[in-house]
Amino acid sequence: MDVLQQPRNEAPARMEPLAKLPVFWALESKRVIVAGGSDAAAWKAELLAACGAQVHVYADALSDTFEKLISRGAEHPRGSFVRHCHGWNETIFAAAAIAIADCEEEDEAKAFFDAARMAGVPVNVIDKPAFCQFQFGSIVNRSPVVVSISTDGAAPILAQAIRRRIETLLPWTLKGWAELAQTMRDRVNERLTPGPLRRAFWERFVDRAFSSSDTPEEGVGGLLLEEADRLREAPAHCSRGRVTLVGAGPGDAELLTLKAVRALQAADVILFDDLVSSEVLELARREAKRMLVGKRGGRTSCRQEDINAMMVKLAKSGKRVVRLKSGDPMIFGRAGEEIAHLDRENIPVDVIPGITAASAMASRLGISLTHRNHAQSVRFITGHSRHGGLPIDVDWAAVADPHTTAVFYMGGRTAPLIADRLIEEGLPPETPAIIISDVSRSTERDWSGTLATIPEGIAAIGYDNPVLIAVGTALAARLNVRDTNGFDGDHRLVRGAR
């Protein structure tokens, strides 16, 4: 038979190759086999009992952990243990759903594997991949919500680390909300036809589940069904979408807030800035449409008026729109203009803050922007006006206060002018200064020096990537520490990506 080859110019498949097929197996009231009395076998037996299985344990002796597990009994209402005080043999596999063994010797592992396969029972020999037809993943349990992570046996510690991260994303209360959804599903389906109405109901349900820190109270199901009735009677009520302004942070996806990740996972459309990293966009819902609306100085840009109109049009068509902005939307992100426009159009709008670049810079370099012995305040200042020069509506005398740390955003091309103006206003030329570009990204570079040497620093860092400039005596303590690591006394150093 000929094998058909996919043409090279064809679009890639929607599903990339899988090492293993993830399957969730119903074991309630099923007979399962666990051979061996070790702690490892006890853990597998407890897991199976939690699924409601009748766990038949074959072992001459049990570990203390296993003994206590069986004496305590299965915690699942229908799970149970049946103890057989002898080892396994070929006759035990009849009517079994699955079989698991902990075998020390390879010969015994192979014999158990072959016997189970001969009986047509799926088999797993613990820690012996060659004798496993299926594997156990690292589990996040919010049953009926269950998440399992597998690395195909390559790195179990990695799977555990992934599990810990997912644990932080899923509140414990999700269990109660998922159980409520199970009890409501048939009644919701009776009230709402498949399509926009039903989806609108469940999206609101999910929003409530993730926004609440409490398990659903008694009677909340009835209130939600009343809401379903209102949607059915007034379907136009669900046709209007909403806009969420989301702070993408400085670039490192791990600096996103949990709320930001949830918003990206719920979006229908994402309007993202030019500076938003691809790692952040990878966290978005796969089906979400992504539209670049970036604005960069000196480059062709999408007009703010067009972005405003686009958000309104999408929201009025019922879309859940995420306006994804680099850093924090409320700091030099023109969020005020967008919120005002959406308010005028009666479009619901939420804001999810992000880590602004100045905070990311401070953490990356280990520098406090405020210090009780040096700076009692910090100022975030735009580094340029609409016309490219210094902003004229800034109180430069106040910015030059020696007890303040000043951080200039988007000041790469005006860096020498900023330094000259601060010195002119009385700030000492030897005041510590830092320039950093692409903060938190793999291409990050930083320079440290003084106010007087900022022109040299910006020449070394360059103008092509987003730049922050920090000035103030609070920076001195950390710069002195950096000096002791072999740098020269003028602090004139450039560090590349770390």
Order of alpha helices (4+ residues) and beta strands (2+ residues): beta-alpha-beta-alpha-beta-beta-alpha-beta-beta-beta-alpha-alpha-alpha-alpha-beta-alpha-beta-alpha-beta-alpha-beta-alpha-beta-alpha-beta-alpha-beta-alpha-beta-beta-alpha-beta-alpha-beta
